Amino acid sequence: MSMFAEVADRVWVARSEWFDVNVSVVAGSEGLLVVDTNASDVAARAVLADLRRLSTAPLVAAVNTHVHFDHTFGNGVFAAEGAELVAHEEAAAALPQHAAEIVAQAAAEADEDERYAELVATEVVVPRRTFSSALTVDLGDRIVELVHPGRGHTSGDVVVRVEDADVVLAGDLVEESTARDAVPGFGADCYPMDWPSTMDLVLNLIGPGTVVVPGHGAPVRRDFVEDQRAALGVVAETIRDLAGRGVPLDQALDAAEWPYPREALADAVRRGYEHLPRAQKRLPLI
């Protein structure tokens, strides 16, 4: 059975069991555009083999929606098939250091998961074609838009819009995966204070019937994205309120009600406190 499911006209998504990550493919008359490349070269080769059962068309490009390894470590496999690697300039710049950290962590924790060896053995390839704001890819009979709506999950998030199919491939700016309790990825490189306004721009690309493919999990619709944007806004405004009242960082998580589990928000609160301007913070309460 194929990993790929067609979610709109000539747009397919393969949902991998490992990390519940999505790899999407957009087809045009001139070839295929791949969105995200999976978490290792082994995983990428499995996706590519399945893709070749779907289509033998040439690979035009492979886009990374952001820097994280589960979306980028398969780059070399698709580049070897002729795809031009594309990413936001911030993501491309951050990938070598991120890859080194992931490989070191995987090597240290190899006994915990036998597939970590795949990460260690993967040769990471950095996209050479980058952009700062927007870029289009011509697939012949359709144009695919790449948009950097702002910082959120990382500094270099990209959404991919296929207007004629009414599809938005949102990367990890949108999180549906039940394996992750549909909690947005507030990691050590997130921008919680920017994320809500970034999602406002993403929502401008989403209509009432648009299929939205998250980086992890099943496709969703606009109402799901609106609800997640609202929760992101609550996180940002709660951080702003706590810092403005002088609540110390080490007490902030327990000092408020949150729309997501506290254990998922430690980096969000820390990063939020770091990113707020001095004028919006008071001295810690004594």
C-alpha positions in Angstrom: 0.0 0.0 0.0 1.3 3.5 -0.9 2.3 5.8 1.9 1.0 8.7 -0.2 -2.6 9.9 0.0 -3.9 12.5 -2.4 -5.3 15.4 -0.4 -6.1 17.7 -3.4 -5.6 17.7 -7.2 -2.0 16.3 -7.7 -1.0 17.0 -4.1 -0.1 14.0 -2.0 1.0 13.5 1.6 3.0 10.6 3.0 2.7 10.4 6.8 5.6 8.6 8.3 5.4 6.6 11.5 8.8 7.9 12.7 8.1 11.3 14.3 4.7 11.3 12.7 6.2 13.7 10.1 4.7 14.5 6.7 6.4 14.6 3.4 4.3 16.2 0.7 4.5 16.2 -3.1 3.1 18.6 -5.6 3.0 17.6 -9.2 2.9 19.8 -12.3 3.5 19.3 -16.0 7.2 19.9 -15.6 7.8 17.7 -12.6 7.5 17.3 -8.9 8.1 19.5 -5.9 8.8 17.8 -2.6 8.0 19.5 0.7 10.2 18.3 3.6 12.5 15.3 3.2 12.1 13.1 6.4 14.4 12.4 9.3 17.3 10.4 7.7 18.6 9.3 4.4 17.2 5.8 5.1 13.8 7.2 5.8 14.0 9.5 2.7 14.9 6.6 0.4 11.8 4.8 1.6 9.7 7.8 0.8 11.4 8.2 -2.6 10.8 4.6 -3.5 7.2 5.0 -2.8 7.0 8.3 -4.7 8.5 6.6 -7.7 5.6 4.1 -7.6 3.3 7.1 -7.8 5.2 9.1 -10.5 8.3 8.9 -12.6 8.3 12.6 -13.3 11.5 14.5 -12.7 12.1 16.1 -9.3 12.2 19.9 -9.7 12.8 21.0 -6.1 12.7 19.9 -2.5 11.7 22.5 0.0 12.5 22.5 3.7 9.7 24.2 5.8 12.3 24.8 8.6 15.6 23.7 9.9 14.7 20.7 12.1 16.3 17.3 11.3 13.0 15.5 10.8 12.3 17.8 7.9 15.8 18.2 6.5 18.0 15.1 7.0 16.7 13.4 3.8 17.9 16.3 1.7 20.8 14.5 0.1 18.6 11.7 -1.2 16.3 14.0 -3.1 19.2 16.2 -4.3 20.8 13.1 -5.7 17.6 12.6 -7.7 18.0 16.0 -9.3 15.9 18.2 -6.9 17.1 21.7 -6.2 17.1 22.1 -2.4 15.3 25.3 -1.2 14.9 26.8 2.2 14.5 30.1 4.0 17.9 31.8 4.5 17.7 31.5 8.3 16.9 27.8 8.1 19.8 27.1 5.7 22.2 29.1 7.8 21.2 27.3 11.0 21.2 23.7 9.5 24.9 22.8 9.9 25.0 23.6 13.7 21.6 22.0 14.2 22.7 18.9 12.4 25.9 18.7 14.5 23.9 18.9 17.7 21.4 16.3 16.6 24.0 13.9 15.5 25.9 14.3 18.7 22.7 13.7 20.8 21.8 10.7 18.7 25.2 9.2 19.1 25.1 9.7 22.9 21.6 8.1 23.1 22.0 5.3 20.5 21.0 2.7 23.0 17.6 4.3 23.5 16.5 3.9 19.9 18.1 1.7 17.2 17.0 4.1 14.5 19.2 6.9 16.0 22.1 5.2 14.1 20.4 6.4 10.9 20.7 10.0 12.1 24.4 9.6 12.9 25.1 8.0 9.5 23.2 10.6 7.5 25.2 13.2 5.4 23.3 16.4 5.8 23.0 18.6 2.7 22.3 22.3 3.1 20.0 24.0 0.6 21.9 26.4 -1.7 18.8 28.2 -3.0 17.5 30.5 -0.3 15.1 33.4 0.0 14.1 35.9 2.7 10.4 36.7 2.1 8.7 34.8 -0.8 9.7 32.7 -3.8 7.7 30.9 -6.6 8.5 27.6 -8.2 7.2 27.0 -11.7 6.0 23.5 -12.3 4.7 24.2 -15.8 1.0 24.3 -15.5 1.0 25.5 -11.9 2.9 27.9 -9.8 3.8 27.0 -6.2 4.3 29.9 -3.7 6.8 29.7 -0.9 6.2 32.2 1.8 8.0 33.1 5.0 5.2 34.6 7.1 7.4 35.4 10.1 9.1 33.7 13.1 7.2 31.2 15.1 8.2 27.5 15.5 11.7 28.7 14.3 13.2 31.8 12.8 13.0 30.4 9.2 9.5 28.9 8.9 8.1 28.5 5.4 4.6 27.7 4.2 3.9 26.3 0.8 0.8 27.4 -1.1 -0.7 25.6 -4.1 -3.4 28.1 -5.0 -5.1 26.3 -7.8 -5.5 23.2 -5.6 -6.5 25.3 -2.5 -3.8 23.7 -0.4 -1.4 25.2 2.2 1.5 23.0 3.5 2.2 24.7 6.8 5.2 22.9 8.3 5.4 23.0 12.0 3.7 26.4 12.3 0.6 24.1 12.6 0.6 21.0 14.8 -2.1 18.3 14.6 -0.3 15.1 15.6 -2.1 13.3 18.4 1.2 11.7 19.2 2.3 15.1 20.4 -1.2 16.0 21.8 -1.5 18.6 19.1 0.7 21.0 21.1 2.7 23.4 18.9 6.5 22.7 19.0 7.7 25.2 21.5 11.4 24.2 21.3 14.6 25.9 22.2 14.6 27.9 19.0 10.9 29.0 19.1 9.6 32.6 18.9 6.4 32.5 21.1 5.9 36.3 21.1 6.0 36.4 17.2 4.1 33.2 16.5 0.5 34.6 16.8 1.1 37.4 14.3 2.9 35.0 12.0 -0.2 32.8 12.1 -2.4 35.8 11.2 -0.4 36.0 7.9 -0.8 32.3 7.4 -4.5 32.6 7.9 -4.6 35.2 5.1 -3.6 32.3 2.8 -6.3 30.0 4.0 -9.9 30.1 2.8 -12.9 28.3 4.1 -12.3 25.2 2.0 -8.5 25.2 2.1 -6.7 21.9 3.0 -4.0 22.7 5.5 -1.3 20.1 5.9 0.7 20.4 9.1 4.2 19.3 9.6 3.0 16.4 11.7 -0.4 14.8 11.8 -3.5 14.8 9.6 -4.7 17.6 7.3 -6.9 20.2 8.9 -9.2 23.1 7.9 -9.2 26.8 8.7 -11.2 26.4 12.0 -8.4 24.2 13.4 -5.8 26.8 12.5 -7.9 29.6 14.0 -8.2 27.7 17.3 -4.5 27.0 17.4 -3.7 30.7 16.6 -6.0 31.7 19.5 -4.2 29.4 21.9 -0.8 30.7 20.7 -2.1 34.2 21.4 -3.0 33.2 25.0 0.5 31.8 25.5 2.1 35.0 24.3 -0.1 37.4 26.2 0.2 35.3 29.4 4.0 35.6 29.1 3.7 39.3 28.5 1.4 39.7 31.6 3.7 37.7 33.9 6.8 39.5 32.9 5.0 42.9 33.1 4.0 42.1 36.7 7.5 41.1 37.6 6.8 37.4 38.1 10.3 35.7 38.1 11.0 33.4 35.3 11.4 30.4 37.6 7.9 30.9 38.9 6.1 31.8 35.7 4.9 28.4 34.7 3.2 27.8 38.0 1.8 31.4 38.2 -0.8 31.2 35.5 -3.3 29.0 33.6 -2.1 27.8 30.2 -3.9 26.4 27.1 -1.3 23.6 26.9 0.4 21.4 29.5 3.0 23.2 31.5 5.7 20.6 30.7 5.4 21.6 27.0 5.9 25.3 27.7 9.2 25.7 29.6 11.1 26.8 26.4 8.2 29.0 25.4 8.2 30.9 28.6 12.0 31.2 28.8 12.2 32.4 25.2 9.3 34.8 25.7 11.0 36.4 28.7 14.2 36.7 26.7 12.5 38.3 23.7 10.4 40.9 25.5 11.9 44.4 25.4 13.1 45.8 28.7 10.2 48.3 28.8 7.7 45.4 29.0 9.4 43.8 32.0 9.4 44.8 35.7 11.9 43.9 38.3 11.1 40.5 39.9 8.6 40.6 42.7 10.1 40.0 46.1 
